[in-house]
Amino acid sequence: MDGKISAYLPGPAPDDAQPLARFLPPVPPGAAARWLAAHVAPGSWVLDPFGASPALVLEMARRGYRVLVAANNPIIRFLIEMQAAPPAEDALRAALAALAATRTGDERLEPHLLARYHTTCGQCGQSVSADEFLWERDSPAGPVARRYHCPQCGQGGEFPALPSDADQAARAAATPLHRARALERVAALDDPDRQHAEEALQYYTPRTIYALSALINKLDALPTDQRNLLAPLLLLTFDRTNTLWPYPEERPRPRQLTVPPRYRERNVFREVEASIAAWARSPEARVPLSAFPDFPPETGGICIFDGPIRALAAHLPELEIAAVLTALPRPNQAFWTLSTLWAGWLWGREAAEPFKAALRRQRYDWRWHTAALHAALEHLAPQIGASVPILALLPETEPGLLTAALTAGSYAGLSLGGLALRAHDGQAQIHWRTSGTASPPALAIQSMTDAARAFLLARGEPSPFLPLQAAVLEKLLAEPSTGMPPSDAYTAITDALPQALTYRAGFLRYHAGKELDSGLWWLTDATGAAPPLAGRIETAVGDHLHQRPRQSMQEIDAAICRAFPGPDTPDAVWVAGCVASYGVRDPGGGWHLRPEDDPVPRKNEQNHVRSLLIQIGERLGFAVEAGVAVSWLAPEGGHHFYVTTSAQLGEIVFRQTPSPGQSWIVLPGSRANLALLARQRDPRLEHALRGWGLIKFRLVRHLAANPLLTRANLDAELRLDEPTYESAQMRML
């Protein structure tokens, strides 16, 4: 890890079907394993001080590392344990069958709970247990719609609610006793946190509380092995049946406890049944698991410390920690509050107690988060060696999280070794080493202005705010400043940035909104700017396909990220667009350069198209000039054709003085889609291209072969094959 610039480690989209995925950091799989392979040997100890991502912990352990994870959240601990040793599907089904067979009064639990959701089929008139009811937040009197599948007549789908559905919801609602039982498992009657637990319980409908309470009460009567198997099913049910699920959106990522305008009330027992599939998905090899101070084998495994990193820190010198790799958490009031409820419901008040402070805090801001991250990270530097590399992943990066993380690390004695950022995907990767000395960031506004200007000149094109901010923060962290509390430093930085990035300081914004992070940032005077980043990436992709054929998209993406490291990591959409433009996928899934994009054939084709344009112009009686452009001149107005083989349109339009008549850019058909994407990503280009037209090479060949072409129909013929944009993903199918 030499220097201060780090290459971004890309990976495929994270698995959003993993249990509780909507609350967990979306960490791209594979990136952690590649980083570890480059820094430490398998069998070494790797520390995860936050334990925010079970998937990350499992990935490291499956690659043969011994992972010590501080897991303060009991729900996160449970997810790690379950995914390290996933239960068998037949065992889950047997445990659910035993639960369903327990008695409630004179009937079995399963039909008793299903009856709480009865509605009437609109086709056959028979009673059917609905899969879910839809409610509107401002209409609490009853559901507005229902979704069901009738086993008698086969009718299924979404239908308006009946008046009887509101009566059924009221009859099936939780009694005060059911609510009290649900609360008692989290906080005793005299517990000052009881009122906070009551507030959290408001995010379940009364009918849901009744059904969940009935299930929870039956757990205690079952054997331990069955309770352990039912716990993962109930955990997912707790999540799937709260009122944070909007309709029709399927995969929200809630961070605050907020009921959406239209929400789902799901059938609790149906959700318990459906949870089996989430745990029974193609299980990977089991991972050795132990609880601190017992250790997993040297071949790899997970050691869980039941508590925060500050409590674990004193034990770290006993181990030879070779690396620290973690996903930094971001504030999530919804998940942290619900985790306390769920832990109490599953395992009782004792399990919820260490995490119960989450019930009390209703609002989190980035100042608070800066202080919280610092309080955790400051325990690392004194307890691990100075040569230990640290990689912190920041999924769902936004300006507040990035500033909080870098400020907290700086104050905690961590030296920034590099920062890679893929802004389009909201993914940042921070490389730290322990320095042992707190190094608060500098706050000189002129220094911030200079860093932002240098970044934009090097980029050569307008930038989103996040990469610009990252470059400024890197500069600040390289210069020592006077000390202040980390949370105050966060405020000082965020207050100073708007003063550093003013129009008077030489900055302008395209598509600006009210917030600083809206729009694209550029310079009022861009003298000395590098060629646009997009064009350099395009060239790099074409060269890579030519020199390294038959590589996968992931391999190509990783190579381009290495070629353009740091805060300015190319976004995946643009890389994919370049690959689709220049590449052809072979049957094995690899990519190679299109034969026509080999430099010699493509140059020959460019010259041939220019010669055809000259011939067509002369045939139509224009005065033809062949310079930088092929120009057809006439008193009534002419046409100017700029022939290129790339999508780097700025090289043409930014350098040309507008000429009388219509100007055209002529380019290969395989480049047209990329050119339209380039136009979308750069507002300067969008503005400069107004009045220009795009023509594909094949249209020029068509015009040359058309014996009916005249000046009278020329304009219509030139617009016969206008390019239209398709996403790179669509073009790759």
N, C-alpha and C positions, 0 to 999 in steps of 0.2 A: 504494500500500500504506500507507494512512493508519491510524494508531492501532495498537493491539496485538491486535485481533481480526481473524482472517482467515476468510473463507468457504471451506468445503471444496469442492474441485473434484471432482465425482463423475464416474464413467465406467463403462462396461459391464464385465462380468467379463473378466479377461484371458484370452488364448488359451492354454489349458493343453495344446494340441497342438503348440506350437512346440518345436523341438529342445531337449532337456534342460530342459524347462519345470519339472520337479519340483525342480530345484536353483536356479531363477532367481526373482528377486523378482516376485511377481504384481502388476505395476503396471497399474492400470486404464487402458486406452488412451484417448487424447483429452484427459486432464486436463493433461498437459504442454503440449500444443499450445495449449490455451486460455490457460494462464498466460503462455506466451511471447508470444502475440498481444497480450496486455494490457500487456506490459512492454517488449518490444524488437521492432525491425523485422526482417522477413525479410532474410537476407543477413548478419546480425550474427553475431559469434562467441559461441557458448554453450559453456561448459566443463562437462564431466562429470568430476569428479576421481576417481571410483571405477570407473566403467564396469561396474557390477554387472548392468545390465539391457540386453542388446542391443536388445530391443524399444523401450526408451525412446530409445536413441541413434538408431535407425532412424526413429522417429516424428518426432523433432526435425529430422533431416536432410531427411525427405520434405516437411516443411512449409517448406522453403526456408532453413533456418539452417545455418551452418557450425559443425559440432560438433567440438570438440577433446576427445578422450576419452583419459584415462590408463588403459590396460588392462594391468595387471600380470600377470593370469592368461592364459597362452597359449591356453587353451580359450575364454575369453570373447572374446579377439581373433579367434580363428578363427570363432566364431559370428557376430560382427559382419561379418567379411569375407564369409562365405558368404551371409548374408541381405542384404547390400548388393548382391551380384552372384550371385544363386542360379543354380546349374547347371541346364542343361536336362535334362529327364527322359530323352530319348533318349541324351544323352551319358553320363548315369549308367548307363543300362542297357548301353550299349556297353562302358563301362569294367568293369562287373561281369562281363560275358560274357568279356572278356579275362582277368580274374582267375580266373574259374571254369574256363577252358580250360588254365590252367597245369598242369604235371604234378607229381605227387608220386609218385615211384617210377614205376610203370608205369600209373598211372591219373590221370584228371583230378582237379583239386582238388575240384570240386563233389561228385561222388559219393563221393569219399574222406571228406569231412567229413560228408555226410549219413549215411554208414554208421556214424559214431560214435554216432548216436542211434537205431539200429535197434531196433525192438521187434516183437512178433508181434501181428497183428490178431486180436482175440478172436472174430471172426465167420468169416473165411475162412482164417485161419492163415497168411496171407502176411506177408512181412517188410515193414515200413513204417517210414519215418523219422519219429519222434515230433516234434511241435512243441515239447513241453516235458515235463520230468519234474518232479514235485513231491516235495520232500524235507522231512523234519522235522528240526529242529535237533538234537533229542535222539536221533535214530535215524540215525546217519551210515552205517550198514551198507549202505544202498541206498535208492532212491526208494520212496515209498509209493503213488504214483499216476503216471499218464501221460496225456497228451492227444495225440490224433492224429486224422488223417482218412485213411482207407484209400482209395487211388485205385483199388484192384481191386474192392472190394465197396461202397464208399461209407459204411461205418460210421465214425462220428466222435463225439468227445466225450471225457469224462474216465472213465478206467477204473483199477481197482486195478493196481498194478505187479506184474510177474511176477518170480519168482526169477531168471530169466535177465536181467532188466533190471539187477540189481545186478552180475552178472558182466560184462555189456556195459560198464557204467560203469567198472568196474575195468580192463578190457582197454583201453578208450579213454583212460585217464587219461594225464596229461602225464608224460613221463619227466623225470629230473633235467635233461637237456639242454634240454628245452622250457622248463622253469621258469627255468633259467639264462639262456636267451636273452631271456625276457620281463623278467628283472631287469636284464640287462646294458644294455638300452636306456634304463634309468632311472638306474642307479647302478653304477659299476664295482665289481669285486670288492673292491678296497681302499678303497672309499668308506665313510666312517663312517655314511652314510645308507642303506647297503645293507640293514641289518637292518630299517629302517623300511619300505623298499620291499617286503621280504619279508613284513612284517606286513600291508601293504596288499593284497598278492597273495592273502592268505588269503580274501578276499571274492570269489574266483572258484573254482569247482569245478575239480578236476584235469582233467576232460574239457574244460571251457571253456578252460582255459589252453592245452591242446594245440591246440584249434581256432583260438584267437586267435593263438597263436604261428605256426601254419602260414600264416595269412593275412598276418600282419605280415612274415614272412620273404619272401613272394612280392612284396611291394611294391617292394623294392629292385631287382628284376629287370624291372620295368615302366617304360615311358617316363614322363617327368616329368608330362606332361599327364594320363595315366591315373592316376598316383599322386595327383595333386591332386584328381581327381574321386572317387577311392575314399576319400580321407580323411574326408569328411563321413559316408559310409556306415559306415565303421568306427567313427567316433566314437560314433554312436548305438548301434552294436552293442556297443561297450565298456560303455555304460551299461545297455543292456537285458539283458545277460547276466551281470551280477554277482548276488550273492546277497542284495542289499538289497531285492529285490522280494517283498513278502509275497503270500500267497495266502489268501483270494480278493480282497483289496483290490487295486484296479487302479492307483490314482494316489497312492502314498505321497509324502511330502515328507521324505526322510531328512536329518537334520543330523549324526547320529553314525553311525559305522561299526558297525552292530549287525545281526546276522543275525536275521530274524524267526523266530518259532516254526515256521512252515511257509513255505517259500520256493520260488521257481521256479528251475529250471535250463532255460534256453531253448536251442533248437537254434541254434547260432551262424550257420550259413549261411542258415537261414530268416530270421534277424533282419537279416542284411545285405541280403537281398532286400526285406524289409519296410521298410527304412530309405529306400528310394527315394521312397516315397509321402510321407514326412515332409518331404523337401526339394523335392518337385515340386508342392507345393500352390499353386495359383493365384498365381504370383509377381507381386508389385507391380513398379512401375517400378524399374529399377536406380538405385542411389545412387552418385554419384561418391565415390571412396575414395582416400585418399592416406596415406602414412606420414610422420610428422613428420621433418624440417621442411618437407616439401612440403605445399602447402595446396590444398584443394578450391576450385572456382570460387565466385564471390560468389552464385551462384544456389542454393547449398546443397550440402552433402556432409559427409563424415566424414574427419577427420584423426586417425589413431591414433598415440598416443605409446606406444611399447613400454617401459613401466615404470611405477613408482608416481608419485603426484602430487608427492612430495618431490623427485624428480629432474626433473620438468617445471617446478616452480615458478619457477626462475630465468629461464625463457624467457617467462613470462606477461606481463611488462611490455612485451615486444616486440609483443604483440597487444592489440587493444582489446576485451577481454572485456566483453560487454554484459550477460551474465547467467550465473549458475551454476545448473544444474539436474541433480540426480542422485538416484538411489535409493541410500540408505545401506545398505551391506551389513550382514548379521547373521552371526555366527559359523556356519560350516558345515564342520565337520571332515570330513564325508563327501565333499562336493564338492571341497574344496581338496586333500584327499589324493588322491582319484581323478584330479583334473585333472593332478597331477604324473605319475601313472602314464600317463595317456592321452597327454599331451604327449610323453613319452619314447617310447612305442610308435609314435606317428605320425611324429615328427620327430627322434628321437634324444636322447641325454643333454644335448646343448647346449641344446635347446629347454626341457628340464625344469629345468635348473640354476637360473635366476633364481627359480623358484617352489618349489624343493625344500625350503625351510624348512617348508612345510606338512606334509611327511612327519614332521617331528620332533615337532611339537606334537600331542599326542593329546587334550588337553582345553582347552576355551576357556570362560572365565566372563565375566560382565559387567564385572568390574573390568578384566580384560585388554582387553576390547573398548572400554571407555571410553578407556583409554590409547592404543589403536590408532587410534580415530577422531580423538582429539585430535592425535596425531602427524601425521595427514594434513591435518586441517582447519587446523592452525596455519600451514600454508604459504600459505593463501589470503589472509588479511587483509593481510599486508604487500605482496602482489604484485598485487592488483586494486584498483580504485578504490572509494572509500567509498560511491559511489552505486549500485554494482552490486547488483541484487537477487539473492537466493539462495533457491531452493526445494529443500528436501530431502524426498524421499518416503520414508516408512517403511512399506512393506508388511509384513504379518504382525507388526504392532506388539504388543508385550507390555510389561509394566512395566519389565523390565530393559533392553530396547532403548531405550525412551523416555527413561529416566533417563540411560542411557549417552550417547545422542545429544545431549540438551540440555546435559548437564554438559560434554561434550567441546566443543561449540560455544561455550559460555560461556567456557571456559578458553582457547579459540583466538582470542578477540577478535571473536566474531560476536555481534551484538546481535539479540535475539529481536524480530522484527517481528510475530509472530502465530503461533498454533498452531491448526490445525484437525484434528479427530479424529473419525473414524467408527468408534466402538468395536466395533459389531456386526460390521463387516467387517474389523477389525484393520488399518485404514488411517489413518496420520497424515501430515500435511503441515506441515512446519516452514518458516516464512518468516524468513530471517535477512538482516542487512546487516552489512557489515564495520564494526567500530568501532575496530579497531586496539588496543584495550585489553582485556586479560583481565578478566572480571567474574565471579569465582567466586560461586556461589549462596549465599544466606544459609541458615543452618541452625537458626534459632531455632524451637524446637518450638511456641511459642505462635503464631508467625506462620503456621506450617503448619496449626495447628488453626483459626485464624481464616479462612485461605483456604479450607479444606475446608468450614467452616460456611457461609461466604458463597456458595460454589458451590452447595451443596445447597439453600439458601434460594432462590436464583435459579432453580434447576431446578424446584423445587416437587414433586419426586417422588424416590423412591429411585434411586440411580445405581449402575451397575457401577463397579468400582474404577478402571479405566483413565481415564475422563474426570475422576474425582475427583483422581487422581494428577496428571493433566496440569494441572489448575487450580492445584494446590499448587505444582507445579514452575514454572509461569508466575510465581506470586507470589514464589518464592524467587529467580528470576532477575532480578526487578525490584529486588531489594535487595542491595547489595554485602556481601561477607562477608570474613573473613580467608582468606588463600590457603593452599592445601594441594595436593598433587599430585592430578590429576583422578581417578585411581583411588581415592585415599583419600576424595575428595569423594563419589564414587559410594557407597562404603560408608557414609559418614556420613549421607547422605540416606536410604538404605534402612534404616539402623538407627533413624533418627529418626522415620520415618513411623509405625511401630506405636505409638510413644510419643505421637504427636500425635493418633491416631485411636482413643482408648480410650473405653470407656463412661463413665468418670468425666469425660472431656472433652466428653461430650454426643453420642456417636455410638453407633449400634446397627446391627446387620447382620441381614438376612433371608437364610436359606438359607446360613449361613456354613459354610465348611470350615476346614481347618487353615491354608491359605494366606491371606495378606492380600488377594489379588486375587479371592477367591471371594465369592460372594453379592452382595447389593445393599446399599448403604450409605444410611443415613438418620439422622435426628436424634431424640434423646429429647425435645427441645422444638423444634417447628417453627413457633413463633409468628412471624408475619411472612413466612412462605413465599409465594412467587409461586404463581399457579395452576399446576397440573401441566403439565409440558412437553408431554406427549402431547396434552392438550386444546388447547393453543395451536397445535400443529402441525395437528391436525384442522381447526381453524377456518381456519388459513392455507391449507390445501389446498382447502377448500371455496370460500374467497374467490378463490383463484387460478383455479380451474376456471370460476368465474362471470365473472371479469374478463378472463381470457386463454384463451379456448377454442381447441381444435384444436392444442394443443401436445403434443409427444411426451412419453412418460414421462421420458426423460432431461432434457428441458427443464424439466418440472415439478420433478423432483428437484433440479436445479441451482438453481432459483428458491427452493425451500424451504431449501436449504443456505445460500443468501445471506441468507435471512430469519432463520436461526438459526445464526450463525457460531460459531467457536471450538471448544473441547473438547467442547461439548454438541451437536455436529452430529446431527440426527435420523437414526436408523438407517433403512436402505433398506426394511426389512420394514415398519416402521410407516408410512412415506410411501406405499409401494405399497398397504398396507391402506386408508389414507385415500382414495387415488385410486380404488381398486376400490369403496369404499363410496359415494363421492359422484359418481363419474364414469361416463361411458359412452364407449366407444371408437367413433369413427366409421370408415368404410371406409378412410380414408386413414391410419389408425394414430394420429391425434390423439385427445385426450380433451376432453370438454366436460361441464359440470355436468348431472346428471340433471334432466330437466324438473320432476320432482316435488320436487327439492331447491332450486328457486328459492325465495328467502325467503318470498315472499307465499303461494304455494300450500302450502308446507310448514307455515307458521304456521296457515293455514286448516285443513289436515288435522289438525294437533295439536288445535285447538279442537273439530273435529268428533269426534275420537276421545274427547275428554273428555266431550262431550255424549252420545255413545253409552254410555259407561260409566255415566253418571248414569241414563240410561234403563234400562239392563239392571238396575242395582241396584234401582231402584224397581219394575221389573217382577217381580223375584224377592222383593220384600217386605222388602228391607233398609232400614234407616234410612240415608239417603245424606247425606254431607257433602262439599261441594266447596270445598276450600281449596287448599293446595299440592298435596295429593293428593286424588283422588276416593276416599272411604272408604265401604265398605259395612259397616255396623255391625249386629251381632246378638249376643244373649247367648252363643251358642255359639262366638263368634269371628268376626272380620270379615276384610275384604280391603282393602288400601290400594294404590291404583294411582297411580304417579308417571309422568306422560306427558312424554316428552322427544323431541327430534328429533336429538340428538347421542349420541355414545358416551361422553360425559364423565360417567360414572356417579358419580364421586366428588363431583360437585356435589350429588348427591342423598343418597348413603348417608353421607357424612362430616358432613352437616349435620342429619341427622334423628335424633331420639330414637326408638328402636324402639317401635312401637305394638303392642298386643295383636293377634294374628291374623297373617295372611300378608301380606307386603309384595311388591309387584310393580313392576318397571320396564317401562313400555310404550314401545316405540320402533319406528321404521320397520324393515321387514324388511331393507332395504339397510344398516342400521346395526348389525344384530344381530351379524354376524361381527366387525365392528370392536370392538364392545363385549366380545366374548369374548377378542379379542386384547389389549385394554386390561386385562382381568382377569388375563391371563397375565403381563403385563409389570410389574404393580405388586402386590407382595405385600400392601400395605395394603388395596388394593381387593379382592383375593382374600379376605382375612379378613373385611372389612366386609360382603361380599356373601353370606356364608354365611347360608342361610335365606331369601334373596331369590330371586324368580323373574323370568325375562325373558319378555315377551310381545311379539309383533309386532303392528303395527297391523291386519294382515289378520285375525288371530285375533279381535280385538275386533269387527270387521265381521261375521265369521262368527257370533260369539255373538249379536250383535244380530239377525241374520237367522234364528236357529235357534229354531223354535217349540217344540222339545222340551227346551229348556234348563230345568233345575230346580235347586233347591239340592242335591238328592240327587246329581245327576251333574255339578255345577259343577266340583269339584276335578279330575275326569278331563278335562272339556272344556278347562279352563284349561291343561292340559299336553299338548294334542293337537299343538302345533306348536312344541316346544321347540327353540331354536337349537342348531346344532352347528357347530363351527369348521372352516373350510377355509382353507388357506393363500391368501395374496393371489395367488400365481402361479396356483393352480388356479382361483380365481374370475375371473381375467382371461382364461382360455382360452375 
